[in-house]
């Protein structure tokens, strides 16, 4: 006996079918763009090559993206969202310094898993590229999440500093980014926690703990 309800759900209207096809082609374009960026470098994105890889003529790409910067913008937004998903909840639970060390590791893991998106979101390889206001809104929200997590640690008494919250946040980000960037530049094939820079994560967190940790200041 045929399940008419199931059959009805599986039938798409012409409009729904066109929308699904458009979404699939859009994803194919973005996948091809990311592959080129991984292979050739973030700034090497070429629309002719993207079109070739998805099996269409270059002018047809403009039906999906008005220009190359629009592709970068969509990928920037994807990078921000994947980064937030990869980092997970930043609110401290247990030992905040263990959470901070885990955040350092996850940051490096993200760079290894999505090198093209890490470069696009956290570095500046593309002349004249500026993310759209909508995209930057999510990026600033991500930064605010980091600040909120550190604010909670400060309020709990685990961090003490005369620096404003924004500078404490930026100090953590700069040290975290520096280790990840150096690891990716020198030994990207080595797993997190190993190599010249990857192995420095515990030491870097210890430096921060000794400089800002409340226990050390009280001792």
C-alpha positions as MATLAB code, in Angstrom:
seq = 'XXXXXXXXXXXXXXXXXXXXXXXXXXXXXXXXXXXXXXXXXXXXXXXXXXXXXXXXXXXXXXXXXXXXXXXXXXXXXXXXXXXXXXXXXXXXXXXXXXXXXXXXXXXXXXXXXXXXXXXXXXXXXXXXXXXXXXXXXXXXXXXXXXXXXXXXXXXXXXXXXXXXXXXXXXXXXXXXXXXXXXXXXXXXXXXXXXXXXXXXXXXXXXXXXXXXXXXXXXX';
ca = [
       0.000    0.000    0.000;
       1.391    3.383   -1.017;
       1.887    6.031    1.650;
       0.254    9.030   -0.012;
       1.463   11.382    2.738;
       5.087   10.401    2.150;
       4.683   10.684   -1.617;
       3.218   14.162   -1.245;
       6.146   15.330    0.886;
       8.629   14.119   -1.713;
       7.050   16.017   -4.601;
       8.503   19.492   -5.032;
       6.772   22.311   -6.780;
       8.578   23.844   -9.767;
       9.544   26.824   -7.581;
      10.881   24.572   -4.822;
      12.785   22.497   -7.350;
      14.385   25.599   -8.853;
      15.324   26.812   -5.392;
      16.861   23.472   -4.483;
      18.816   23.384   -7.730;
      20.040   26.930   -7.144;
      21.195   26.041   -3.642;
      23.029   22.992   -4.942;
      24.814   24.976   -7.646;
      25.681   27.696   -5.126;
      27.230   25.103   -2.834;
      29.180   23.649   -5.748;
      30.542   27.101   -6.586;
      31.623   27.686   -2.996;
      33.202   24.234   -2.757;
      35.150   24.855   -5.956;
      36.263   28.266   -4.706;
      37.488   26.782   -1.433;
      39.388   24.046   -3.268;
      41.189   26.630   -5.412;
      42.006   28.714   -2.336;
      43.476   25.681   -0.564;
      45.519   24.665   -3.596;
      46.679   28.032   -4.890;
      46.268   30.464   -2.006;
      43.366   32.554   -0.757;
      44.103   35.472   -3.092;
      44.371   33.206   -6.139;
      40.632   32.712   -6.566;
      39.820   32.854  -10.272;
      36.259   32.911  -11.594;
      37.207   31.225  -14.858;
      38.654   28.306  -12.929;
      35.658   28.167  -10.608;
      33.347   28.024  -13.624;
      35.423   25.283  -15.236;
      35.298   23.150  -12.106;
      31.529   23.398  -11.730;
      30.954   22.830  -15.445;
      29.543   26.169  -16.495;
      30.633   29.224  -18.459;
      32.020   32.133  -16.488;
      29.126   34.563  -17.258;
      26.737   32.037  -15.706;
      28.449   32.491  -12.340;
      27.032   36.001  -12.148;
      23.549   34.515  -11.823;
      24.686   33.289   -8.393;
      27.310   35.826   -7.300;
      27.650   39.351   -8.729;
      31.451   39.282   -8.444;
      34.416   37.549   -6.844;
      34.163   39.650   -3.690;
      30.664   38.302   -3.122;
      32.085   34.780   -3.092;
      34.726   35.864   -0.598;
      32.022   37.458    1.538;
      29.916   34.299    1.606;
      32.970   32.228    2.513;
      33.967   34.714    5.209;
      30.537   34.292    6.768;
      30.841   30.518    6.478;
      34.227   30.700    8.176;
      32.853   32.726   11.086;
      30.010   30.279   11.600;
      32.195   27.192   11.347;
      34.706   28.744   13.743;
      32.014   29.377   16.337;
      30.718   25.852   15.891;
      34.214   24.403   16.197;
      35.097   26.392   19.293;
      31.848   25.471   21.026;
      30.726   27.063   24.281;
      33.388   29.384   25.658;
      31.827   29.883   29.081;
      34.253   28.565   31.694;
      33.391   25.400   33.558;
      35.811   23.902   36.036;
      39.309   25.325   35.748;
      39.163   28.405   33.467;
      42.817   27.993   32.522;
      42.107   24.511   31.199;
      39.288   26.045   29.150;
      41.681   28.681   27.814;
      44.231   26.038   26.831;
      41.467   24.057   25.113;
      40.505   27.215   23.194;
      44.118   27.585   22.003;
      44.069   23.995   20.777;
      40.727   24.339   19.049;
      41.907   27.472   17.290;
      44.866   25.587   15.844;
      42.653   22.626   14.957;
      40.340   24.954   13.034;
      43.269   26.357   11.051;
      44.367   22.849   10.118;
      40.871   21.679    9.187;
      39.856   24.819    7.277;
      43.118   26.579    6.281;
      41.506   28.638    3.531;
      38.760   29.898    5.844;
      41.209   30.601    8.670;
      43.275   32.774    6.330;
      40.197   34.520    4.951;
      38.659   35.319    8.338;
      41.721   36.012   10.470;
      44.309   37.262    7.980;
      44.320   39.825    5.182;
      45.400   38.219    1.928;
      42.924   39.858   -0.442;
      43.465   43.472   -1.508;
      40.351   45.655   -1.332;
      38.175   42.933    0.202;
      35.878   44.174    2.933;
      33.223   41.862    4.388;
      29.672   43.151    4.098;
      27.980   44.823    7.048;
      25.763   41.774    7.554;
      28.766   39.468    7.621;
      30.714   41.726    9.971;
      27.747   41.788   12.327;
      28.243   38.078   12.961;
      31.999   38.534   13.192;
      31.627   41.227   15.855;
      29.149   39.019   17.701;
      31.764   36.263   17.742;
      34.300   38.690   19.214;
      31.766   39.752   21.833;
      31.355   36.104   22.830;
      35.076   35.861   23.519;
      34.931   39.031   25.579;
      31.961   37.735   27.546;
      33.773   34.492   28.372;
      36.804   36.421   29.651;
      34.519   38.786   31.582;
      33.046   35.794   33.389;
      36.530   34.554   34.284;
      37.520   37.999   35.545;
      34.358   38.305   37.606;
      34.964   34.868   39.104;
      38.351   36.099   40.318;
      40.589   33.833   38.255;
      42.051   36.741   36.243;
      43.176   40.054   37.681;
      44.490   42.841   35.506;
      44.576   46.607   35.409;
      44.023   46.419   31.654;
      40.552   47.084   30.222;
      38.609   43.976   29.225;
      39.125   44.707   25.514;
      42.909   44.717   25.939;
      42.877   41.511   27.979;
      40.783   39.922   25.229;
      43.095   41.172   22.493;
      46.152   39.926   24.383;
      44.706   36.411   24.517;
      43.681   36.574   20.843;
      47.095   37.827   19.706;
      49.014   35.115   21.529;
      46.581   32.438   20.382;
      46.692   33.616   16.769;
      50.470   33.949   16.805;
      51.044   30.330   17.794;
      48.521   29.104   15.247;
      49.903   31.252   12.417;
      53.468   30.135   13.123;
      52.420   26.493   13.294;
      50.567   26.757    9.980;
      53.479   28.587    8.338;
      56.138   26.127    9.465;
      54.663   22.718   10.321;
      51.024   22.571    9.208;
      51.276   18.809    8.727;
      51.989   18.156   12.409;
      49.103   17.584   14.827;
      48.094   20.161   17.392;
      50.288   19.982   20.471;
      53.409   18.969   18.592;
      56.126   20.706   16.630;
      58.042   23.900   17.205;
      54.991   26.073   17.914;
      52.153   23.640   18.518;
      53.957   22.256   21.548;
      54.150   25.751   23.062;
      50.430   25.990   23.818;
      50.728   24.857   27.477;
      53.720   27.169   28.000;
      51.890   30.134   26.446;
      48.868   29.605   28.680;
      51.180   29.273   31.681;
      52.767   32.621   30.814;
      49.315   34.202   30.772;
      48.351   32.489   34.005;
      51.471   33.726   35.780;
      50.927   37.254   34.485;
      47.185   37.457   35.079;
      46.235   34.553   37.331;
      44.771   35.627   40.665;
      46.448   32.814   42.606;
      49.892   33.893   41.459;
      49.206   37.521   42.399;
      47.980   36.504   45.850;
      50.910   34.205   46.599;
];
